[in-house]
Amino acid sequence: MTHAPQREKPWCISFLVIGALSAHIMVFVGNLRTAGVLHALGASTKGWSQVGLSLSAAMDNELSPALANISSLLSETIDAVTELEKSTDVLLSATGSATDAGISSYDPSSKSPRQQKDEIMKELRNLTDELMSEMSPLVDRFIYAMTPAAKQMQGWTVSFGAKVRPSVENFMATLDTAQKMFDQIMSSFRTSGGAGQNEDEMIYNTYTLFDTDNSGSLYPEDLQSAAQLFGISALAGNKAQELFATYNTDKKGGISASEYKKFVHDPSIPGVMTLVLRTYSKALSEIAGRLASATTRTDTAVAVVDYIQVISSKNQTRLGWITETLSNGTLPIQFTAAVLKELAISVDDPNLLAVVDAGPIVVKAIAGVRPDFLVKALTLLAEPSFWESEGYQMEDQPLVMARLVNWTSAVPSGVAALRQGGKGLFKEFDNDDLVTSAYEASKELQLSAGARELADAVNQELDLYATSAAQFFRQELLGGVPASSAAEDAAATASRKRGSPAAPATRLWVQWVASNASLTAKQHLQECFDYSGESSGKLESIAKRITAVFTKVESFLELTDAFLSPEGTERLLNRSLAFVREGGEDLLEVCEDFVDAQLADINCRFQGGLDCNMTQQEKSMALDLSGAFDFLTTSLKDLKGVMPTVLTNLDYAKREVNAVSSVMNSMMMVLGLKAPPFMYQLSEIYRGFWIAYFVVFGLLTLGVLGYGFWACGYFGGPSVHGHGEEPATGIRARLSTCFMSCTNCMRSCHDSHITFWSVMLLAEIVVLLLFLICVVICLLGGVQAFLSAGCSQVYILGDNRACTSSLQVVKTFLSSFWSDAADSMDGICMEESLLTCSLITNSVIDSVEVSVIGGVLASSLSFWMVIESAVMHERARLTRLDLEDKEG
């Protein structure tokens, strides 16, 4: 009796397949979310890069010009005060001369003291009114210079004050955190060896930086010098000597370029090329910022010398080009002289980023090509008047001249030029000791000029206060000291003269140098990024630099608070106006007192008096003066006393702002150019991988479902005839059947289909398990890395309100920050994807949860799906064998 074919519905495997597909979809969706997060992180990187660039631009366009403008206004204030003091001395001198002349013309026999006094006072009033009217514009000049400076200072007391500073510093620290976070993300995707595709380029650019003495090879001294210059702590002590012995394999001279390639991969100095090149680029970027903003001849010369020192060991071609420009007449000889002076001074600079001093290199190069021009520049530097006009420290002149002559005389053409046109530089031209002769000659010139200057000041003071009346006025109104005291004004005058503007030709050339330096720095930073995946060093901090700026600004704000605060400014204005209004009356009252006493003395003598020799103090009555001249003796004197320190702090703050701005611009530009495309590409690769995962495992899972239907008699599969082996029941029986089915190919390969499915099903479970383990480890490791970056404590990166509030504070600090936002910063954090920690702590963790849960379910369901497939396979195999037996 033949049984009708029977078909079972593969309900079990159908449900397993549906569950497995659902789990794969969870894994797929979770990782698509992760890909979206990677894309969002790219947008966030771009957003924070824009924040950094906007901050840099605001510093360049607002803070740095404001600091320079304050310096200019305060220098103008010093000038106005100096002119006012000189005019005061002239006022007292002229009034004294007129008073003495009037008294000397008194004839007691023809006029009474009262009549003579009235005539003298009438003339003095006319003279005083005329002279005070001439002083009024000088007071106005002082007010016009001081008022805008005071207004800016008062604004800074708010923007740099105790309420704003913590918020700004916290925001800068957040910017550092965001940048380091992005660096950490990108560097984690680099190869484990750490070497980028541009390793040859990095080796080429850093070998010359290690070669600190320009010898062409690296010796232990070079390694030790580089360790000191670039902060390589791993090379401290005897480590440099040990590494030299290890990698100088041919034992011939120093480490060659080929040996250097192995040296930089020593495990004890990881990332050494990146550290060195980034430090060099940072210094170059800072100097570029100072060059771009320098407007005075002194600041420009100092920045150019720093640039020369930095590139001297790296780029001999560019050093030669700068030397040529300094000596071919393109630039004013005064600027070349200023550069030579700064080169000689920089020898003693402990912060110099060079081992071989560039001064001798530059001077010898000029002496070898244009010795006559060099001697002209040295002759200019030998003049004390040039030092005085530039505001240089006169005590430095002899040492500077000795060093420059020493460098010049090292070249035969230099000696010849000194002999021909530079004999005035020496006390006695002695080929055996030119340096000492130049030092002594400069010292004598300096002493002679100082004595002459002092004598001129004394003679001027004697001429101004030659009359007894003028001396009395000085004593009563100025406390016995001239208003314009040369000794007191020396420091203020030097600070003011350091602000002499650079020539247009110099400014144009320096701008070109600044642009070239900035471009080179950015190029090297990009090379470091391509090699390491990081836009800055782990210890670099913008926040620390901003703190230094705050400290310096607060320092000069405290110094000027008594004068430029709202109360101080009002007090100065009132005193200046009182001086104009009442100063003449005070002077006339003192004049009247002096005239009364002198006329009384003359009249006493005329009448034959016996006791007419009383001192002026005994003769004078107590004067009721308004104190108008206290404006000069107290207010302006104290103001000028703090100005040198204020101008020095302003100069430091301006240089630091320019350096921070330039470094921030370079780092953020590299981050903005490199990181977003990298993250976008990574997101697409990640997305594509998981799409491929879903397609492959989805097809395999559906294939298992198809096989299940085939095994149950569908699609031409073997039909169940109602007899044969009973299906396996129970977990032990099913696992046994699965094992026998999967290993059937190893016992008997008579059925190729069975072999194929056995291998495929076994491979699927192995691959799935391995892949699940890999995914879990990677995602959990990524979450751990993100959380270790400190997201939980950086509220600006995770809370929209905190982020918006911080941006608003920064805009209060720098009004030109984020110029697209007129007043309110609402919505900026969301639009620019600045809430980086929110993306990490929410989206990534959610995607990890979905992916891990889906992966676990997919693994479990696939495992049972394989077991069920094996059971069905065994039933189908036995059914086929049963049919073959019956047909046989």
BELVENHU-V974038 format. One record per helix or strand of 2 or more residues. SS is the DSSP state (alpha for helix, beta for strand). FROM is the first residue (numbers start at 1). TO is the last residue. If there is no record, write none. Layout:
SS:FROM:TO / SS:FROM:TO
This chain:
alpha:11:104 / alpha:113:159 / alpha:162:187 / alpha:199:210 / alpha:220:230 / alpha:233:235 / alpha:239:247 / alpha:257:263 / alpha:267:269 / alpha:272:293 / alpha:297:311 / alpha:316:327 / alpha:333:348 / alpha:358:369 / alpha:371:381 / alpha:384:390 / alpha:394:408 / alpha:412:421 / alpha:423:425 / alpha:434:464 / alpha:468:478 / alpha:486:497 / alpha:504:532 / alpha:542:564 / alpha:566:606 / alpha:616:619 / alpha:630:711 / alpha:714:716 / alpha:731:742 / alpha:744:747 / alpha:752:788 / alpha:791:793 / alpha:795:797 / alpha:800:813 / alpha:828:831 / alpha:836:887
